[in-house]
Every structure is written in C-alpha cells, then in structure tokens.
Amino acid sequence: MRIALIQMRSGVDVAANLADADRLIREAAAKGARFVATPETTHLVQKDAEKLFAVLKHPDDDPALPFFAKLAKELGITLLIGSMALRGPGNRAVNRSHLFGTDGQLIATYDKAHMFDVGLGQGETYSESTHYDAGDRAVLAEIPGAKLGLTICYDVRFAYLYRRLAQAGAQIITVPSAFTRPTGKAHWEILLRARAIETGSYILAPAQGGLHEDGRKTWGHSLVISPWGEIIAELDHDDPAVLIADLDMTKVETARTRIPSLRHDREISGA
C-alpha cells in the first residue's frame, strides 16, 4: 500500500495554500501514492483570532471542501485533509479532518478532541479552547486496504484515544500536526513511536513546518512509523515536501500477535 504524507508551510492566504496543496498532492499521486494525507490546518494558518474569524467559513460555504473533493476524484486517490479550521456554531471554530474517497465523496470527518492549552515559556502560549470547540467522538473509517483511525496533533499525548481506535480495528492511525518547535524537538518522534508500539498500528504524521506568515514556527519532520515502532520514512527538515512510503499491512497482525497487549486490559483499583 503506497501512501504519501504532504509537509506544508501554510500561510494566511487560503488560495495560495490550496495551490500549494494541489501541487504537492499531484506530485504524490504521480509517484504512485493511493492514499495521501496533508497536515493540520492545511488551508489556513492564522494565530490572530480576529483575522482568523474574518475569513473563516462554515463547512457548506468553504471553497476548499469541493476543491479537495474534486482533486481526490480526478487523481483517483483516497485523500485525508489533515485538518481545516472552520466556523462552527455560536461564533466558535472547529478543527476538522476530512477524508475523501476516490470518487470525491466525503467518507468521514473528525473534530480534534484535545485542545492545545499550554504555556511553553518565553512568552509562547496557546489557548485553543478560547475559540475552538473540542470534538467528542473517536472516528474509524474504511479505506481501500485498511481501517483508518483519525486523530489530530495534540491528541497524540492522550494514549487512550489511540488504544480505543486500535481495539476497534484501526490498522493505520493518522496524526496530522502543526507541532511547535520546542515540543517537536523534545517529544515529536518519541510520542509517535510510542503510539505505534502501544497499538501495533502504522502511524502517519504529516506536519506543518517552518516559519509561517503569521509568525508561528512549526517543527516539520513528517514521519511514518511501523507497527513495531520503527521509523520507515521521514523528512529531516521543515520545508514543504512529499514523503512516500510503502506499507505492508501484514505487519500489523504480526506486531499484535507478538505483543497482544490490546487484549490484556485490566481494571485496576487504587490511586
């Protein structure tokens, strides 16, 4: 199963971001990828809330959705748009993944469940819950050749979500991200490898990378991790690029047979 991860440096201009995504997705398809995944906030990176809401669209009105649906159909690929910021109810926003099939139809959506509310020091703080509503459901979808679990960025720190997806049958779990540089340098690789090892799943992590127009700095370093926790493909930089990998889906069952921990849950009292 040939897959591709799209690494981007999205900015504040939606049309420019769509053009960049279009170019990279077409490159991935030309290299034989049948499943392609883009990073978090693919079509807009804007940290200023007032400017964000000035351009934010409701799902029915956002031109990016039909754009990506048409592209998936034209290229005959399964396409995961890692996430897009969209206007939700009550003048709030949602951070939502969209999975399109080879016919351009929307297969599934997933709203980021865990909000990035942190203070990293040196004035770098984030409070996603101020403007975004968190999702409240895990999402598993069927794609050609595999069952796919959907997560987004900060979700990677919450192992129970990944365990639930794997126990429900996920063989591949996606982690489209826009990791900060401090947390990326310290935790990106080790968290992704841990989630792969714990679940016996392939972990696909397409990332935003570099210095964005709004001043945000993201880590890049997109990764593909095997069910045994091995890095099988990676980008060692933060520039826009396409990362190709071939997945052997039999390795999922092999890993889960060797270490059948998904079947070993116990109720523990105390603490």
Backbone bond lengths (Angstrom), bond angles and torsions (degrees), N, CA, C in turn:
res aa  C-N    CA-C-N  psi(-1)  N-CA   C-N-CA  omega(-1)  CA-C   N-CA-C  phi
1 M - - - 1.467 - - 1.522 108.26 -
2 R 1.308 117.03 109.88 1.465 119.94 -179.36 1.528 109.93 -88.87
3 I 1.320 114.43 127.41 1.467 120.65 -179.63 1.530 109.28 -124.31
4 A 1.321 115.36 164.70 1.469 120.40 175.80 1.517 109.40 -140.26
5 L 1.324 115.51 139.64 1.457 122.83 171.93 1.515 108.19 -108.62
6 I 1.328 115.53 135.39 1.463 122.00 179.99 1.522 108.75 -102.67
7 Q 1.319 116.52 118.85 1.464 121.00 174.15 1.520 108.21 -97.43
8 M 1.341 116.32 131.86 1.460 120.78 -174.04 1.527 111.42 -130.17
9 R 1.316 114.66 171.14 1.462 122.93 170.59 1.528 106.10 -135.00
10 S 1.317 115.28 68.24 1.462 120.81 -174.04 1.520 110.38 -65.46
11 G 1.337 114.88 149.77 1.453 120.92 -178.94 1.513 112.30 -122.08
12 V 1.311 115.88 -152.08 1.465 121.47 -173.54 1.521 112.62 -94.89
13 D 1.325 118.33 -5.08 1.462 123.15 -179.14 1.531 108.92 -102.67
14 V 1.336 116.35 109.89 1.465 120.48 -175.88 1.518 111.50 -60.69
15 A 1.321 117.67 -44.61 1.470 120.85 -178.14 1.526 111.12 -60.88
16 A 1.327 117.00 -41.54 1.462 120.45 178.71 1.521 111.10 -66.09
17 N 1.325 116.95 -38.80 1.464 120.28 178.47 1.524 111.63 -66.06
18 L 1.324 116.84 -39.40 1.461 120.42 177.64 1.523 110.57 -64.18
19 A 1.321 116.36 -39.44 1.462 120.13 178.36 1.528 110.97 -64.07
20 D 1.335 116.61 -41.77 1.466 120.13 178.38 1.524 110.84 -64.72
21 A 1.337 116.22 -44.70 1.457 119.85 179.57 1.522 110.98 -63.00
22 D 1.311 116.80 -41.91 1.465 121.79 178.99 1.530 110.93 -57.20
23 R 1.323 115.90 -47.68 1.469 120.58 -178.91 1.525 111.57 -61.51
24 L 1.316 116.90 -44.96 1.458 121.02 -176.25 1.532 111.61 -72.56
25 I 1.315 117.15 -38.53 1.467 120.33 178.06 1.526 110.32 -65.61
26 R 1.317 116.98 -40.44 1.470 119.91 177.15 1.537 111.10 -63.91
27 E 1.317 116.33 -38.03 1.466 119.88 177.07 1.528 110.10 -62.92
28 A 1.328 116.61 -41.95 1.463 120.69 179.33 1.525 111.07 -62.86
29 A 1.326 117.14 -44.70 1.460 120.72 179.57 1.522 111.25 -64.19
30 A 1.339 116.49 -38.36 1.464 120.46 179.00 1.524 111.89 -64.43
31 K 1.335 116.43 -25.08 1.466 121.01 178.50 1.524 112.18 -89.35
32 G 1.320 116.34 6.53 1.453 120.48 172.96 1.506 116.59 98.05
33 A 1.331 118.80 3.94 1.461 120.82 179.93 1.524 110.42 -69.22
34 R 1.322 116.87 131.88 1.463 121.57 176.82 1.519 111.03 -101.79
35 F 1.328 117.12 -17.89 1.459 122.34 172.61 1.517 107.50 -125.14
36 V 1.330 116.61 127.75 1.464 122.10 -176.74 1.529 108.41 -129.52
37 A 1.331 116.78 134.68 1.460 121.81 -179.46 1.518 110.53 -128.49
38 T 1.322 116.08 135.35 1.467 123.16 178.13 1.533 109.21 -104.37
39 P 1.336 118.38 170.03 1.472 120.19 -175.16 1.526 113.72 -83.57
40 E 1.313 114.42 -179.61 1.466 122.11 173.29 1.531 109.42 -60.06
41 T 1.323 115.50 149.38 1.473 123.71 178.18 1.534 111.68 45.86
42 T 1.323 114.64 52.90 1.463 120.99 -176.03 1.517 112.52 -58.14
43 H 1.314 118.03 -45.76 1.470 118.91 -168.96 1.524 114.44 -98.45
44 L 1.367 116.88 1.45 1.460 118.26 179.39 1.523 110.08 -168.49
45 V 1.328 116.64 123.60 1.462 122.54 170.79 1.522 107.28 -120.70
46 Q 1.322 115.38 108.16 1.460 121.15 -176.99 1.528 107.65 -146.86
47 K 1.349 116.47 109.01 1.459 119.90 -176.22 1.527 113.14 -83.76
48 D 1.342 118.16 -16.68 1.464 121.82 178.02 1.535 108.41 -78.73
49 A 1.329 116.70 115.45 1.468 120.66 -173.03 1.527 112.21 -62.37
50 E 1.311 117.65 -41.03 1.460 120.06 -178.72 1.528 110.87 -63.48
51 K 1.312 116.70 -44.30 1.465 120.84 178.48 1.527 111.05 -68.58
52 L 1.339 116.83 -35.79 1.459 120.69 178.60 1.525 110.60 -61.26
53 F 1.340 116.35 -52.04 1.462 119.66 -176.09 1.524 112.44 -70.61
54 A 1.324 117.36 -18.03 1.461 119.90 175.93 1.520 112.31 -68.14
55 V 1.329 117.45 -24.71 1.475 120.91 -178.04 1.524 112.66 -116.81
56 L 1.326 117.65 -7.70 1.452 121.36 -176.78 1.530 110.56 -66.05
57 K 1.333 116.47 138.11 1.457 122.20 -177.60 1.529 110.38 -116.24
58 H 1.342 114.89 153.75 1.455 120.01 168.26 1.531 108.56 -71.47
59 P 1.328 117.59 153.92 1.468 119.70 -178.26 1.525 114.22 -52.64
60 D 1.314 117.99 -38.53 1.464 120.51 -177.87 1.524 112.43 -71.22
61 D 1.332 116.94 -16.65 1.461 120.92 -175.38 1.518 113.79 -110.06
62 D 1.324 118.01 -7.65 1.461 119.48 -174.18 1.525 110.34 -80.57
63 P 1.333 117.98 121.40 1.468 120.96 -176.79 1.524 113.46 -67.49
64 A 1.331 117.73 -16.34 1.461 119.79 -178.59 1.521 111.87 -67.17
65 L 1.317 117.91 -33.29 1.461 119.96 -176.06 1.525 112.29 -65.91
66 P 1.336 120.10 -52.37 1.472 118.10 175.16 1.527 112.78 -64.76
67 F 1.321 117.33 -29.60 1.463 121.27 177.32 1.522 110.32 -60.66
68 F 1.321 117.04 -49.44 1.461 120.35 -178.10 1.526 111.80 -72.85
69 A 1.331 117.10 -33.86 1.463 120.06 176.79 1.529 110.57 -61.73
70 K 1.318 115.76 -44.77 1.468 120.85 179.09 1.520 110.96 -64.22
71 L 1.329 117.33 -39.22 1.458 121.72 -178.99 1.536 110.72 -66.14
72 A 1.318 117.26 -43.16 1.459 120.58 178.02 1.522 110.83 -59.48
73 K 1.323 116.41 -44.26 1.469 120.64 -179.85 1.526 111.20 -66.01
74 E 1.325 116.81 -44.84 1.466 120.72 -179.39 1.525 111.38 -59.37
75 L 1.332 116.46 -43.02 1.460 120.70 -175.72 1.527 112.43 -87.43
76 G 1.325 117.69 -11.84 1.450 121.16 -178.87 1.510 113.20 66.20
77 I 1.335 116.30 39.54 1.458 121.44 -178.18 1.523 110.24 -119.97
78 T 1.331 115.32 157.86 1.456 120.87 166.01 1.524 106.19 -87.03
79 L 1.330 116.76 125.49 1.463 121.58 -170.37 1.520 110.56 -124.46
80 L 1.331 115.55 120.09 1.461 121.19 173.47 1.518 108.98 -102.22
81 I 1.321 116.23 113.91 1.466 119.99 169.85 1.520 105.24 -85.94
82 G 1.341 114.88 106.56 1.462 122.10 -167.34 1.505 114.41 -48.27
83 S 1.329 116.42 -46.39 1.460 120.10 165.51 1.519 109.28 -168.13
84 M 1.323 113.51 158.39 1.459 122.15 172.19 1.524 107.67 -136.11
85 A 1.318 116.09 141.99 1.452 120.64 172.46 1.526 107.92 -80.57
86 L 1.330 115.81 125.74 1.456 121.70 -178.29 1.522 109.46 -131.88
87 R 1.323 115.39 154.13 1.456 119.90 177.04 1.529 109.24 -76.00
88 G 1.321 115.18 130.97 1.456 120.85 178.53 1.518 110.64 -108.75
89 P 1.319 117.27 -164.76 1.467 120.56 179.62 1.524 111.55 -72.74
90 G 1.322 115.29 152.90 1.455 120.83 173.53 1.507 114.97 64.12
91 N 1.323 117.31 36.94 1.465 122.56 -179.94 1.524 111.89 55.60
92 R 1.329 115.39 36.65 1.442 122.50 174.66 1.530 108.27 -112.52
93 A 1.328 116.58 171.44 1.451 121.51 178.72 1.529 109.81 -119.31
94 V 1.330 115.28 162.05 1.460 121.71 171.45 1.520 107.85 -129.24
95 N 1.332 115.74 151.08 1.461 122.88 177.48 1.530 105.84 -111.57
96 R 1.341 117.19 102.95 1.470 121.68 -162.32 1.521 112.69 -125.06
97 S 1.339 115.57 130.52 1.462 122.54 169.78 1.527 109.63 -81.81
98 H 1.353 115.39 147.88 1.467 121.41 176.22 1.524 108.45 -132.18
99 L 1.333 115.73 126.21 1.460 122.11 179.73 1.525 108.94 -111.12
100 F 1.350 115.73 118.01 1.461 122.13 -179.29 1.523 110.07 -107.88
101 G 1.332 115.91 139.40 1.449 121.15 176.84 1.514 112.19 -84.55
102 T 1.326 115.70 176.79 1.466 121.42 -177.87 1.530 112.23 -65.84
103 D 1.336 116.95 -17.07 1.463 121.11 176.51 1.520 112.48 -92.77
104 G 1.345 116.59 4.39 1.456 121.07 -179.70 1.515 114.69 83.55
105 Q 1.327 117.24 -1.21 1.464 120.25 179.88 1.525 110.48 -80.95
106 L 1.319 115.30 148.10 1.459 121.29 178.52 1.525 109.06 -76.86
107 I 1.336 116.89 118.43 1.460 122.54 -179.33 1.523 111.14 -85.31
108 A 1.338 116.48 -44.39 1.465 120.25 -174.46 1.515 109.92 -160.11
109 T 1.327 115.03 157.12 1.460 122.10 169.80 1.524 108.52 -130.17
110 Y 1.325 114.98 156.84 1.462 120.56 178.00 1.518 108.31 -145.24
111 D 1.323 116.78 129.61 1.464 122.07 176.25 1.531 109.55 -98.17
112 K 1.322 115.89 129.72 1.464 122.14 -179.84 1.523 110.14 -49.86
113 A 1.335 115.80 126.85 1.462 120.52 -172.15 1.524 113.69 -88.97
114 H 1.326 117.37 -28.02 1.464 120.70 -173.88 1.528 109.35 -117.36
115 M 1.314 114.99 121.13 1.453 120.74 -176.58 1.533 111.39 -84.46
116 F 1.313 115.54 137.42 1.468 123.00 -176.95 1.525 108.81 -83.36
117 D 1.312 116.26 86.95 1.464 123.35 179.01 1.523 107.61 -112.60
118 V 1.322 117.19 92.55 1.465 120.86 -172.19 1.524 110.70 -142.86
119 G 1.318 114.70 159.13 1.453 121.87 170.75 1.510 108.99 -123.76
120 L 1.319 117.06 111.12 1.460 121.26 -173.53 1.520 113.44 -90.16
121 G 1.321 116.79 -3.36 1.456 119.96 -177.19 1.518 111.61 91.50
122 Q 1.330 115.94 163.94 1.466 122.98 179.15 1.524 111.20 55.77
123 G 1.333 115.58 34.63 1.455 120.98 174.92 1.508 115.77 80.80
124 E 1.335 117.99 2.89 1.467 120.42 -178.80 1.525 109.00 -94.49
125 T 1.335 116.13 103.26 1.458 122.15 -179.55 1.525 110.17 -129.45
126 Y 1.320 114.88 152.73 1.461 121.47 179.31 1.526 108.47 -138.55
127 S 1.331 116.20 143.18 1.460 121.05 178.96 1.527 108.68 -144.59
128 E 1.318 115.82 74.32 1.465 119.66 -176.91 1.525 112.46 -61.72
129 S 1.329 116.97 -32.69 1.462 119.24 -176.51 1.521 112.66 -67.84
130 T 1.326 117.83 -13.96 1.465 120.37 177.46 1.527 110.79 -63.76
131 H 1.323 116.66 -34.16 1.464 120.14 -175.01 1.528 114.20 -124.33
132 Y 1.330 117.30 -16.11 1.467 120.53 -175.62 1.522 111.27 -110.65
133 D 1.324 116.08 142.90 1.456 122.01 171.29 1.526 109.15 -91.75
134 A 1.320 116.38 135.53 1.459 121.27 179.42 1.522 110.78 -80.28
135 G 1.325 115.81 145.69 1.449 120.23 172.35 1.520 110.75 -73.57
136 D 1.337 115.85 162.31 1.462 119.19 -176.91 1.527 112.83 -133.20
137 R 1.340 117.41 21.58 1.464 118.69 178.52 1.521 110.75 -145.01
138 A 1.325 114.82 143.14 1.460 121.21 172.75 1.529 108.29 -80.59
139 V 1.338 116.07 146.77 1.468 120.54 -175.55 1.522 110.19 -128.13
140 L 1.319 114.84 125.40 1.466 123.86 175.63 1.521 107.52 -120.29
141 A 1.336 116.93 133.35 1.460 121.62 -176.88 1.522 110.44 -132.48
142 E 1.327 115.63 152.49 1.459 122.32 175.08 1.521 109.32 -92.84
143 I 1.331 116.06 128.21 1.456 121.28 171.02 1.529 107.09 -125.79
144 P 1.322 119.14 163.88 1.464 119.31 179.92 1.529 111.85 -56.70
145 G 1.331 115.56 117.47 1.461 120.48 175.31 1.507 116.33 91.25
146 A 1.341 118.81 -3.34 1.464 118.79 -176.11 1.522 111.85 -165.87
147 K 1.336 114.42 162.67 1.457 121.68 168.31 1.528 107.53 -103.04
148 L 1.328 115.69 132.41 1.462 122.49 -169.83 1.516 111.09 -116.45
149 G 1.337 116.44 127.15 1.451 121.83 173.15 1.515 109.98 -100.53
150 L 1.331 116.88 139.75 1.459 122.22 -174.97 1.529 111.02 -109.20
151 T 1.335 116.25 129.07 1.458 122.64 171.48 1.527 107.87 -141.42
152 I 1.326 116.89 172.56 1.467 121.27 179.35 1.534 109.46 -141.23
153 C 1.304 116.54 122.68 1.468 126.73 165.35 1.532 114.34 42.79
154 Y 1.324 118.98 -104.25 1.467 123.11 -173.16 1.527 112.27 -57.94
155 D 1.330 117.53 -21.32 1.465 120.94 174.37 1.527 111.72 -53.35
156 V 1.342 117.22 -28.31 1.463 120.70 -173.95 1.520 112.70 -60.75
157 R 1.330 117.55 -18.38 1.467 120.91 179.72 1.530 112.84 -84.95
158 F 1.318 117.19 1.07 1.459 121.15 -175.38 1.528 108.46 -119.59
159 A 1.330 114.68 88.52 1.463 121.68 -169.70 1.525 112.92 -61.11
160 Y 1.329 117.75 -28.90 1.461 119.79 -176.91 1.521 111.89 -60.97
161 L 1.336 117.82 -33.10 1.464 120.84 178.88 1.522 110.74 -64.10
162 Y 1.315 116.70 -42.46 1.462 121.66 -179.18 1.524 110.92 -69.09
163 R 1.313 116.22 -39.55 1.460 120.32 177.15 1.529 110.38 -62.63
164 R 1.315 116.23 -42.64 1.468 120.22 179.51 1.528 110.69 -62.57
165 L 1.321 116.91 -43.21 1.463 120.15 179.07 1.525 111.25 -63.46
166 A 1.334 116.70 -43.82 1.465 120.38 -179.69 1.521 111.09 -65.21
167 Q 1.324 117.00 -42.20 1.461 119.74 179.90 1.527 111.73 -67.48
168 A 1.334 116.43 -23.04 1.461 120.95 175.80 1.529 112.37 -83.40
169 G 1.353 116.49 -7.40 1.457 119.91 175.13 1.509 116.29 120.19
170 A 1.326 118.33 -0.64 1.473 119.95 -178.97 1.522 110.64 -61.89
171 Q 1.326 115.77 130.06 1.468 122.15 174.90 1.518 111.60 -103.48
172 I 1.326 115.80 -24.87 1.459 123.66 176.20 1.527 106.71 -127.60
173 I 1.324 116.83 136.51 1.465 120.74 174.90 1.523 107.97 -127.15
174 T 1.323 115.68 128.42 1.464 120.95 -178.66 1.524 110.81 -96.85
175 V 1.342 114.70 143.59 1.466 121.71 -179.81 1.538 108.89 -133.65
176 P 1.335 118.50 64.53 1.462 120.05 176.48 1.525 109.47 -61.78
177 S 1.329 116.22 134.85 1.461 118.53 -167.14 1.522 113.37 -143.31
178 A 1.341 113.14 161.81 1.458 123.12 167.30 1.527 106.16 -136.97
179 F 1.322 115.77 64.94 1.466 122.30 -176.25 1.526 110.49 -65.86
180 T 1.326 115.67 141.20 1.457 119.24 173.20 1.525 109.40 -68.75
181 R 1.322 116.37 161.04 1.470 118.80 179.30 1.529 112.85 -66.73
182 P 1.349 119.83 -43.49 1.472 117.98 179.80 1.525 112.85 -61.64
183 T 1.345 117.07 -44.89 1.460 119.09 -179.15 1.524 111.04 -75.12
184 G 1.315 117.25 -31.10 1.463 119.81 177.60 1.513 112.18 -64.47
185 K 1.325 115.42 -46.82 1.461 120.11 179.75 1.515 111.22 -61.32
186 A 1.324 117.29 -38.83 1.462 121.29 -174.57 1.528 113.44 -85.06
187 H 1.332 117.73 -37.06 1.466 119.44 -163.51 1.524 116.37 -128.71
188 W 1.329 119.04 -16.36 1.468 122.55 -171.25 1.532 112.50 -53.01
189 E 1.314 116.59 -60.27 1.462 120.09 -175.43 1.523 111.91 -64.73
190 I 1.311 117.53 -45.35 1.463 120.05 -173.86 1.524 111.54 -67.18
191 L 1.330 118.01 -36.68 1.462 120.50 177.73 1.522 111.25 -66.20
192 L 1.324 116.31 -44.85 1.462 119.97 -179.15 1.527 111.25 -64.30
193 R 1.328 116.90 -42.54 1.464 119.48 178.52 1.526 111.04 -65.57
194 A 1.327 116.79 -37.59 1.464 119.89 178.08 1.519 111.29 -62.76
195 R 1.337 117.21 -44.13 1.466 119.43 179.60 1.527 111.18 -63.45
196 A 1.335 117.68 -36.40 1.465 120.53 177.19 1.522 111.18 -65.84
197 I 1.321 116.69 -46.43 1.468 121.29 -178.49 1.524 110.98 -63.64
198 E 1.331 116.39 -44.35 1.467 120.66 -177.48 1.523 112.46 -64.50
199 T 1.313 116.98 -32.68 1.469 120.69 -173.13 1.519 113.64 -105.40
200 G 1.340 118.64 -13.00 1.453 120.37 -173.78 1.512 112.01 61.94
201 S 1.322 116.93 34.98 1.465 123.30 -176.84 1.520 110.41 -118.24
202 Y 1.329 116.35 155.31 1.450 120.03 164.95 1.530 108.51 -71.36
203 I 1.310 116.63 135.10 1.461 122.68 176.13 1.524 107.99 -113.48
204 L 1.332 115.85 122.90 1.463 122.04 179.89 1.520 108.21 -114.61
205 A 1.337 116.27 120.41 1.468 120.93 -172.91 1.523 111.33 -128.01
206 P 1.340 117.67 85.70 1.465 120.96 173.65 1.526 109.88 -79.30
207 A 1.320 117.27 139.42 1.460 119.82 -168.73 1.524 113.15 -130.93
208 Q 1.318 113.73 154.48 1.454 121.07 163.80 1.533 107.67 -80.16
209 G 1.349 116.26 148.95 1.455 118.45 -179.79 1.513 113.58 -150.47
210 G 1.327 116.23 141.24 1.458 121.59 172.81 1.514 113.70 104.58
211 L 1.322 115.13 -168.81 1.464 122.65 178.85 1.523 108.85 -91.38
212 H 1.329 116.29 116.46 1.455 121.90 -176.78 1.529 111.09 -88.50
213 E 1.315 115.50 164.06 1.469 121.20 -177.40 1.519 112.50 -59.72
214 D 1.335 117.29 -31.38 1.466 120.07 -178.41 1.527 112.57 -83.55
215 G 1.335 116.57 2.01 1.458 121.48 178.40 1.520 114.68 97.12
216 R 1.315 117.11 -8.22 1.465 119.85 179.35 1.534 110.29 -72.57
217 K 1.333 116.46 145.48 1.460 122.19 177.96 1.527 108.45 -118.59
218 T 1.339 116.03 125.26 1.457 120.12 -178.79 1.526 110.75 -120.49
219 W 1.322 115.77 162.20 1.454 123.05 -164.81 1.519 114.27 -82.75
220 G 1.339 119.49 -33.05 1.459 120.12 -174.04 1.518 111.25 69.99
221 H 1.366 117.16 -136.74 1.469 122.23 176.63 1.538 112.18 56.94
222 S 1.339 116.19 49.68 1.463 120.64 177.24 1.524 110.40 -55.54
223 L 1.349 115.66 145.12 1.458 120.91 -172.30 1.525 111.95 -137.79
224 V 1.342 115.25 146.69 1.456 123.28 166.84 1.521 106.94 -119.99
225 I 1.347 116.35 123.14 1.458 122.21 -176.47 1.527 109.04 -115.76
226 S 1.332 116.65 136.73 1.458 121.57 179.68 1.528 110.64 -78.35
227 P 1.348 117.79 166.04 1.471 120.35 177.24 1.526 113.55 -63.45
228 W 1.321 118.21 -14.36 1.464 122.29 176.91 1.526 111.62 -94.43
229 G 1.333 116.42 1.55 1.452 121.02 177.83 1.508 115.32 89.48
230 E 1.331 117.18 11.87 1.468 120.94 -179.58 1.526 110.53 -89.68
231 I 1.317 116.50 143.24 1.466 120.78 172.65 1.527 107.76 -78.66
232 I 1.323 117.16 117.49 1.463 119.59 -179.66 1.525 112.45 -105.80
233 A 1.325 117.34 -13.56 1.464 120.84 173.43 1.518 107.69 -160.01
234 E 1.338 116.03 141.95 1.464 119.50 -179.58 1.520 110.89 -156.95
235 L 1.309 114.71 155.11 1.456 122.18 168.47 1.521 106.88 -106.89
236 D 1.323 117.22 126.66 1.467 120.12 -175.95 1.522 111.28 -96.86
237 H 1.337 116.09 33.16 1.473 121.08 -177.11 1.525 108.95 -153.49
238 D 1.340 115.97 -178.45 1.466 119.82 -179.01 1.532 112.95 -116.63
239 D 1.315 117.79 15.56 1.463 121.18 -179.69 1.527 111.17 -84.78
240 P 1.345 117.67 153.82 1.466 120.26 174.71 1.523 111.00 -57.82
241 A 1.337 115.92 136.81 1.456 120.33 -176.26 1.521 109.39 -169.69
242 V 1.340 114.60 170.25 1.460 122.51 175.17 1.522 108.00 -113.20
243 L 1.335 116.50 130.72 1.462 122.39 178.17 1.527 108.32 -113.60
244 I 1.329 116.73 120.39 1.456 123.17 -178.06 1.522 110.14 -104.59
245 A 1.330 116.69 140.29 1.465 121.20 174.66 1.521 109.40 -148.32
246 D 1.324 115.51 149.52 1.458 122.47 175.02 1.524 108.47 -107.80
247 L 1.332 116.55 121.14 1.454 121.91 -177.76 1.531 110.25 -98.53
248 D 1.318 115.65 133.22 1.463 122.42 173.31 1.525 106.79 -101.62
249 M 1.343 116.02 102.55 1.457 119.27 -171.82 1.516 113.08 -68.20
250 T 1.334 118.23 -17.09 1.471 119.48 176.74 1.525 111.54 -66.04
251 K 1.336 117.06 -20.32 1.459 120.41 -178.52 1.522 112.22 -70.51
252 V 1.335 116.67 -20.44 1.464 119.45 176.35 1.524 109.92 -65.18
253 E 1.321 116.42 -52.48 1.462 120.44 179.96 1.526 111.11 -64.42
254 T 1.333 116.98 -36.92 1.470 119.84 178.37 1.518 110.90 -60.82
255 A 1.342 117.21 -47.11 1.467 120.75 -179.73 1.519 111.20 -63.48
256 R 1.328 117.00 -41.27 1.458 120.19 -177.14 1.527 112.39 -74.30
257 T 1.327 117.55 -23.29 1.454 120.89 174.64 1.520 110.92 -76.82
258 R 1.331 115.74 -40.57 1.464 119.78 -179.63 1.529 111.59 -67.16
259 I 1.333 116.10 -41.62 1.469 121.84 178.62 1.530 107.01 -126.91
260 P 1.339 118.36 89.84 1.475 120.93 -173.67 1.528 113.13 -84.08
261 S 1.321 117.82 44.48 1.470 121.18 -172.76 1.524 112.88 -67.50
262 L 1.343 118.29 -21.28 1.462 120.33 178.63 1.531 111.49 -64.95
263 R 1.332 116.48 -16.31 1.463 120.58 -179.83 1.532 112.04 -102.69
264 H 1.304 117.01 5.92 1.461 119.62 -170.75 1.540 113.18 -111.69
265 D 1.302 118.66 25.28 1.473 121.18 178.39 1.533 110.70 -63.85
266 R 1.306 115.98 143.28 1.465 122.31 175.35 1.509 109.29 -138.25
267 E 1.326 114.99 150.17 1.468 120.69 172.13 1.529 107.96 -83.07
268 I 1.321 116.31 124.49 1.455 121.93 -178.37 1.538 108.92 -116.38
269 S 1.303 116.70 130.78 1.464 120.78 178.54 1.537 109.62 -96.85
270 G 1.296 114.84 170.50 1.449 120.38 177.45 1.516 112.67 98.86
271 A 1.354 114.93 -176.21 1.467 122.73 -176.85 1.508 111.01 58.07
